[in-house]
């Protein structure tokens, strides 16, 4: 998850959540939710600028205010960007963090924009299937930590590492909804788990193969659900962890058995080679 990755990216860069300047590119459901969670986790709203396809989000965006469908975007307009910065290039100048969930790239985020960011900058380019800027290009432009939504690049920060634990924890206590507190608990668990085994600029979050994180994530989410009053079943932290661990381990064992017996087949090598050639061509 993005928040979990950001927590550890800030640690390796030696920066603090409440003091950094952040730019957000793309204002769809994903990025507006990310902003809301990051604000709840301690970011300073005065240091946040979000831009959509029409410019910066601020109190002057009457087009957003007038459309009730965009009430989440209007909340961000009211809370952030007091200087009414109106484009992503200006928002990135001196910024410590860029989080982009916009149009697939490459070339959507320019290297020259990254060069204007603060020292030890953090760039999350999360569009799929191609990030807004390739990691090597962002690094060459001065970014210290780069993350994407893809598993074939370092630092995958998409929801694939959040869903297993969040949904397992929520389902075990029969939560009536997923609260922001539950999402933040999951993000903090992911960050803490990665930190325990060691983090660096190219390794800030657990990978999907580190499945042992999911029972811990489920436990923390379930406990937060109980705290938030949305759990309809009460369980102890130990009970949640054991049940989640056993269920996930059994599912993995079953999947491995089905693969070994040929019921679930691996992707053909030709398909992987075709995907690799396409990625190389796009990079050129």
SULQUIRA-V329939 format. One record per pair of residues at least 24 apart in sequence whose C-alpha atoms are under 8 Angstrom apart, sorted by the first residue. I is the first residue (numbers start at 1). J is the second residue. Records with the same first field share a line. If there is no record, write none. Layout:
I=J + J
This chain:
1=157 + 158 + 159 + 160 + 161 + 162 + 187 + 190
2=34 + 157 + 158 + 159 + 187
3=34 + 37 + 38 + 184 + 187 + 188
4=186 + 187 + 188 + 189 + 190 + 191 + 205
5=155 + 157 + 187 + 191 + 204 + 205
7=188 + 191
8=191 + 195 + 199 + 204 + 205
9=122 + 145 + 201 + 204
10=122
12=199 + 200 + 201
13=120 + 121 + 144 + 145 + 201
17=41 + 42 + 43 + 44
18=42 + 43 + 44
19=43 + 44 + 47
20=44 + 47 + 95 + 96 + 97
21=47 + 48 + 94 + 95 + 96 + 97
22=47 + 48 + 49 + 91 + 92 + 95 + 96 + 97 + 98 + 99
23=48 + 49 + 50 + 51 + 88 + 91 + 92 + 95 + 97 + 98 + 99
24=48 + 49 + 50 + 51 + 88 + 98 + 99 + 100 + 101
25=50 + 51 + 52 + 88 + 98 + 99 + 100 + 101 + 102
26=50 + 51 + 52 + 53 + 100 + 101 + 102 + 103
27=51 + 52 + 73 + 101 + 102
28=101
30=101
31=100 + 101
32=72 + 73 + 76
37=180 + 183 + 184
41=184
45=79 + 80 + 81
46=79 + 80 + 81 + 82
47=80 + 81
48=80 + 81
49=80 + 81 + 85 + 91
50=81 + 88 + 91
51=86 + 87 + 88
55=86 + 87 + 88
56=81 + 84 + 85 + 86 + 87 + 88
57=81 + 84 + 86
58=82 + 84
59=84
60=84
89=113
92=116 + 117
93=117 + 118
94=118
95=121
96=120 + 121 + 122
97=121 + 122 + 123 + 124
98=122 + 123 + 124 + 125
99=123 + 124 + 125 + 126
100=124 + 125 + 126 + 127 + 132
101=125 + 126 + 127
102=126 + 127 + 132
103=127 + 132
104=128 + 129 + 130 + 131 + 132
105=130 + 131 + 132 + 133
106=130 + 131 + 132 + 133 + 134 + 282 + 283
107=132 + 133
108=132 + 133
109=133
111=137 + 138 + 141
112=141
114=138 + 141 + 142 + 143
115=141 + 142 + 143
119=143 + 144
120=144 + 145
121=145
122=146
123=147
124=148
125=149
126=150 + 157 + 158
134=283
144=201
145=201 + 202
146=201 + 202
154=202 + 203
155=202 + 203 + 204 + 205
156=205 + 207
157=205
160=208
161=206 + 207 + 208
162=186 + 187
164=214 + 218
165=213 + 214 + 215 + 216 + 217 + 218 + 219 + 221
166=217 + 218 + 221
167=218
168=218 + 244
169=217 + 218 + 219 + 220 + 221 + 222 + 240 + 244
170=218 + 221 + 222 + 225 + 231
172=222 + 233 + 240
173=222 + 225 + 226 + 231 + 232 + 233 + 234 + 235
174=231 + 232 + 233
175=225 + 230 + 231 + 232 + 233
176=230 + 231 + 232
177=230
178=225
179=225 + 228
181=224 + 225 + 228
182=220 + 221 + 222 + 224 + 225
183=221
185=217 + 220 + 221 + 224
186=217 + 218 + 220 + 221
189=216 + 217 + 220
190=217
212=245
214=244 + 245
215=240 + 241 + 242 + 244 + 245 + 248
216=241
218=244
219=244
